[in-house]
């Protein structure tokens, strides 16, 4: 295991904000929990944005950004004062689908069909499709990845490429965990299939977001001056570090059970958790605040 120095806990974003020219902040698990917004996080992004620095949200949501904007508005997270733009895994996935020219078998909810709006595509059943696009489970309240074993075996038998529009394995919805598309992609790979994962932790979504940050800033932003914020060790943290960004770890998210109290985790357990995952955030805090 690599020798990783302890990661310091900070009281708020203001302690380190001056060292950065832009922010890429995760959404689910940081800004909201699927049911209500973290108003301290909203305030933190607002305070950073007030300085005129680009403030972006970066999410693995498998939908176009307009859909996520609508959800945030319902949760009282106003774009005008909180962030400049939002980049979704769905945005990048749409670009790939548009160029594929293939008939698609979709795995996911009806709500996620917004991913395909205005795209010149054809839907098909799994027996005749050329490409699988997975945005999640059909019923993430009652199903688990095990319910998809036979379907995934059938898809593997046809050697269908599997495009995963949301790399997250699970997401915390209120106090309950829900399975995401990444869990099905993982299972498909384990069965011998081949999946393509869109979104964090993969570089294309960071490159896409970085380009938009540069456009907003009116200059090319040094990666060393872009701060990422997130709670997913294998998505937000791994992705930001892999792209060469500093990152703040939000500990009260999906991994909170790993190190004790949600709002006051055991520091040694948390440091051991980071080391076990070869993660080197510049700082951590239970929840994002200014």
N, C-alpha and C positions, 0 to 999 in steps of 0.2 A: 504494500500500500504506500502511496506517496506520502511524504511528510508535508502536511498541510498546516500552516499556522492558524491559531484560533481566529475566528471571525468575530469582530466586535459587535455588540448590540448597540444600536443608536436609539435615542429617544424620539427622533423625528427626522424627516427628510431635510429640514432646514440645516441640519448639522453638516451635510455634505453637498447640498444643492449648488453651492457657488462654484464647485469644480466641474460642472457639466453644462453643456450647451443645448442639450435636448434630452427628452425622456421617451422611452418606449415602455408603457405600463400594461401589464396583463389586466384582464377585465374580471372574469369569473374567478372568485377566490380572493380578489384584491379590492376591486371597486364595488362588487356586489356578490351576494351568495345565491343568486337566482330568485330570491324572494324580496330582499330589501338591500338598499345601498349602504355602504359604509361611508357615512357622511364625513368622517375624519379623512378618508382617502380622497373624497371629492374636494375637500378643503385643501389638502396637500397639493393636488394637481392644479387647483385654482391658483394657489400662491406661487407655484413654479411658473405657470403660464403667464402670470401678471408681469413677469420680468421680460416678456417678449420672446422667450425661448420656445422653440417648437415642442409641443406636448402631444404625443400620440398615444393611442391605445392600440395594443396588438393582441389579437385574440385568435384562438383556434376554433372559433365558432364557424361551422360549415355553411354559413349563409352570407349573402351579400351584405356589405356594411350598412346599407339602409335599413335592413331588418334589425340589426343590432342597435342602431341609433334609435329606432322606435322603442325597443325594449328599455334602453337606458333612459329615454324620456319618461316612460311610464314609472321608472324607479326614481324619478326626480334627480337625474344626473344630467344637467344642462350642458350641451356641447359648447355653447358660446363662451361660457366662463370656465369650463373644466378642461377641455382638450380641443386641439385643432382638427385632427382627423382620426379615423379609426381604420385599421387594416385588419381584415379577417382572412382566415384560412380559405373561406369561401371565395373571396375575391381572386386569389391566386388559382384556386381550383377551377373557377369559371373560365379563366384564360386557357387552361389546359384542355378542358372539355370542348371548348369552342374550336380548338385546333384538331381535335381527335377525329372528327368525322365518323364516329362510330355509334352504333346502336347501344343503348345503355340499359342496364338492369340496376335499379336503385334500391338500396337498403337504407331505410331511415323513415322518419315520420312524414306525414303529409305536410306539416309545417315547413320541413326542410326542402320541399319542392321549390321554394323560392330561389334556390341555388340555380335552377335551370331556366328561370324566366328569361324570355327573349333570346334564348340560344337556339340555333337551328340544329336540333337533335331529334332522335327518335327513341322512344322507350320500347323495351322488349322484355320478355320473360327471360329467366336465366338459361333456358334451353337454347335460345336463339341470339342472345345479346353478344356483343363483341367486347364489352367493357363493363365492369362492375364499379359503380360509384357508391361509396358508403358514407353516409353522414351521421349514422348512429344506429341504434336499435329501433325496431318498429314500435316497441313499447318499453321504454327505459324505466317505467315504474314497476313493471312486473316481470320483465325478462332478464336473463343473464346471458353471457356469451355461450354457455353450454347449450342453450336452446337453439343455437345456430350451427351446431356441429355437423349435422347431416347436410344442411344447405351448403356450408363451406366445403364439405367433402365433394358435393356435386359440382360446385364451381371449380374446385381443384381438378376434378376429373376432366373438365373441359379446358383446363389450363387458361382460364380467363384472367386477364390482368385486373388487379383490384386497386382502385384509386380511393385512398382514405382521405376524406376531407376534414377530419378532426383527429389529430394524433393523440388527444387525451385518452387515457385509459378509464379514468373515473373523474367525476366532478362532484363537489359537495353542493347539494341543493337544500338550502336551509341546514338542517342537521342530518340529512340523509345522503348517502353516496349513490350516485347513478352511473351506470356503465355508459361509456362513450364509444365512438367508432374505432378509436385506437385499439380497444380490447378485441374487436373483431378482426382487425388487420393483423394483430399479433397472433391470434388463433389461426388465421389463414396461413400465415408464414410457418407456424408450427406444423401445420398439416402438409407442408411442402409447396404451398402456393407462392405467388410473388405479388407483393403489395408495394405500392408507391405511396409514401406518406407525405401529405402536404401540410404545411404549417410548422410551428415550433415543435421540435428543435432544429428543423432543417433549414439550410441557408437560403433557399429561394425566397421565403417569406421575409427574412431579414434584409435581403438585397432589395426587395420590392419596397419595404418600409423605409430603408435607408435612402433610396432614390427620392421618395416622397418627402422625407425630412429635408433633404438637400434643396428640393424645390421650394419648400416652405421657408427655409432659412435664407434662400438666395445665395447659397454658397455650399461648397463641399464640406461636410462635417466630418471631422476626425472621429474614428471609432472610439478613441480613448476619451472623447468628450460626450459620448452618448451613454446614458445610464438606463439600464433595463431594470424592471421591477416585476417580481412574480413569486408564485407559491409552488409551482410544479417543479420538482427537482430534475425530472427527466425531460421536461419540455422548456419551461421558462428559463431555468438556471442553466441547464446543459446547452440550450440553444444560444443564449446570450454569450456564454463563455466560449462556445465553439465559433461564434462569429467575431469574437474579439472585443466584446463589450464588458464593461463593469456591470455588476448586477447586485441589487439588494434583495435578500431573501425574506419573504413574508411567511413567518412560521405557523400562523394560525390557520393555514389553508388545508389542503388535502392530506398533508403528512403530520398534522398536529398530534395524532395519537402516538407518534414515535418517541416523544420526549416530554410527557407529563402534561401539566396544566396548559390549556390553550393560551391563556393570556399571560402566563408567567412560566414558560417552559424551563425545564432543568437544563442549565447551560452545558454541562458536561455531556448529557445525552444528546443535545442538539449538535454539539461540536463533533461527537462521534458519528452522528448521522451524516453530517456533511462530509466528514473524512471517508466514510464508507462509500460515499457516492462520488469521491474525488471532486467535490464541489468547493469552489473558492470565491464565494461572494465577497464583496468589499465590506458588507455589513448586513445585519439582520434586525428585524423588529417583528413583534407579534402581528401587528396590523399597521398598514400604511397610515401615517399621519404626518402633519407638518411639524 
